């Protein structure tokens, strides 16, 4: 939930860092590393956003995760979002 209008976060903030990644990385079944570029406008965020998690972690992920049930998120970043460009992957390793 958000109760304030969206703003552009400071470039040195955690909120900015969390959502503004230009590169994504993945591995294939043989262990090869790949990179792909993701482009989008800077996303505004809703300050003081809040979230509730209603997931039965133990049931979904197994008993080792059950301790998370009822836990509150350590941080919440709600961004406007937009269309994105995802460019073809390139081998990097």
MILUMKE-466046 format. One record per residue (C-alpha): residue number from 0; chain; x, y, z. Coordinates in Angstrom, 1 decimal. Layout:
! residues N
(r NUM,"A",(X,Y,Z))
...
***
This chain:
! residues 93
(r 0,"A",(0.0,0.0,0.0))
(r 1,"A",(1.1,3.5,-0.7))
(r 2,"A",(-0.3,6.7,0.7))
(r 3,"A",(1.9,9.3,-0.9))
(r 4,"A",(2.6,10.2,-4.6))
(r 5,"A",(5.6,8.6,-6.2))
(r 6,"A",(9.0,10.3,-6.2))
(r 7,"A",(12.4,9.7,-7.9))
(r 8,"A",(14.7,8.2,-5.2))
(r 9,"A",(18.2,9.7,-4.7))
(r 10,"A",(20.8,8.0,-6.9))
(r 11,"A",(22.8,7.0,-3.8))
(r 12,"A",(19.8,5.4,-2.0))
(r 13,"A",(19.1,1.7,-1.4))
(r 14,"A",(15.7,2.1,-3.2))
(r 15,"A",(17.5,3.3,-6.3))
(r 16,"A",(20.1,0.6,-6.2))
(r 17,"A",(17.5,-2.1,-5.7))
(r 18,"A",(15.6,-1.4,-8.8))
(r 19,"A",(18.0,0.2,-11.3))
(r 20,"A",(20.1,-2.7,-12.5))
(r 21,"A",(21.2,-2.3,-16.1))
(r 22,"A",(22.6,-5.9,-16.3))
(r 23,"A",(21.1,-9.3,-15.5))
(r 24,"A",(23.1,-12.5,-15.3))
(r 25,"A",(22.2,-16.2,-15.6))
(r 26,"A",(23.9,-19.6,-16.1))
(r 27,"A",(23.0,-22.3,-18.5))
(r 28,"A",(22.7,-26.0,-17.8))
(r 29,"A",(26.4,-26.5,-18.6))
(r 30,"A",(27.6,-23.8,-16.2))
(r 31,"A",(28.2,-21.1,-18.8))
(r 32,"A",(27.7,-17.6,-17.6))
(r 33,"A",(25.6,-15.1,-19.6))
(r 34,"A",(24.8,-11.4,-19.3))
(r 35,"A",(21.9,-9.5,-20.8))
(r 36,"A",(21.1,-5.8,-20.8))
(r 37,"A",(17.9,-4.4,-19.4))
(r 38,"A",(16.9,-0.8,-20.2))
(r 39,"A",(14.0,1.2,-18.8))
(r 40,"A",(13.3,4.8,-17.6))
(r 41,"A",(14.1,5.5,-14.0))
(r 42,"A",(11.2,4.3,-11.9))
(r 43,"A",(9.6,6.5,-9.3))
(r 44,"A",(8.9,4.9,-6.0))
(r 45,"A",(6.1,5.4,-3.5))
(r 46,"A",(7.6,6.6,-0.2))
(r 47,"A",(6.6,4.8,3.0))
(r 48,"A",(5.0,1.9,1.1))
(r 49,"A",(3.9,-1.0,3.3))
(r 50,"A",(3.4,-4.7,2.6))
(r 51,"A",(2.0,-7.7,4.4))
(r 52,"A",(3.1,-11.3,3.5))
(r 53,"A",(0.4,-13.9,3.8))
(r 54,"A",(2.4,-16.9,2.6))
(r 55,"A",(2.7,-20.3,4.4))
(r 56,"A",(6.4,-20.5,3.8))
(r 57,"A",(6.7,-24.0,5.4))
(r 58,"A",(4.0,-25.4,3.2))
(r 59,"A",(5.3,-23.8,0.0))
(r 60,"A",(9.1,-24.1,0.5))
(r 61,"A",(9.4,-26.8,3.2))
(r 62,"A",(9.8,-26.9,7.0))
(r 63,"A",(13.2,-25.1,7.0))
(r 64,"A",(11.4,-21.9,5.9))
(r 65,"A",(8.5,-22.1,8.4))
(r 66,"A",(10.2,-19.6,10.7))
(r 67,"A",(9.4,-16.8,8.2))
(r 68,"A",(5.7,-17.2,8.7))
(r 69,"A",(4.4,-14.1,10.4))
(r 70,"A",(7.7,-12.2,9.8))
(r 71,"A",(7.5,-8.6,8.6))
(r 72,"A",(9.5,-7.6,5.5))
(r 73,"A",(12.8,-5.9,6.3))
(r 74,"A",(12.2,-3.4,3.5))
(r 75,"A",(9.5,-2.5,1.0))
(r 76,"A",(10.1,-0.8,-2.3))
(r 77,"A",(7.0,-0.1,-4.4))
(r 78,"A",(7.9,1.2,-7.9))
(r 79,"A",(5.7,2.5,-10.7))
(r 80,"A",(7.4,0.4,-13.3))
(r 81,"A",(7.2,0.7,-17.1))
(r 82,"A",(7.9,-1.1,-20.3))
(r 83,"A",(11.4,-2.5,-20.4))
(r 84,"A",(13.9,-3.5,-23.2))
(r 85,"A",(15.6,-6.9,-22.5))
(r 86,"A",(18.5,-7.3,-25.0))
(r 87,"A",(19.8,-10.7,-26.2))
(r 88,"A",(22.1,-12.4,-23.8))
(r 89,"A",(25.9,-12.6,-24.4))
(r 90,"A",(28.3,-15.3,-23.1))
(r 91,"A",(30.6,-13.9,-20.4))
(r 92,"A",(32.1,-17.0,-19.0))
***
